[in-house]
Amino acid sequence: MAIRPPVECPLCHDDLDRDQKLEDHLVGTHSKRTLAKFVVSETVAMNDGDLV
């Protein structure tokens, strides 16, 4: 039986509990500004070709 690794938050890199949803963690733990900065940095990286 294969065991899945825990989901990791892309912002703080915490491993989430098996019963915790990433969306709930993001909304409950991170501010709107932190979430917005992450989205902006990922978008810039994709547009600059830094991400595949």
Summary of the structure (lengths in Angstrom):
residues: 52
radius of gyration: 13.5
end to end distance: 31.4
largest distance: 40.7
contacts: 89
relative contact order: 0.13
helix: 46%
strand: 4%
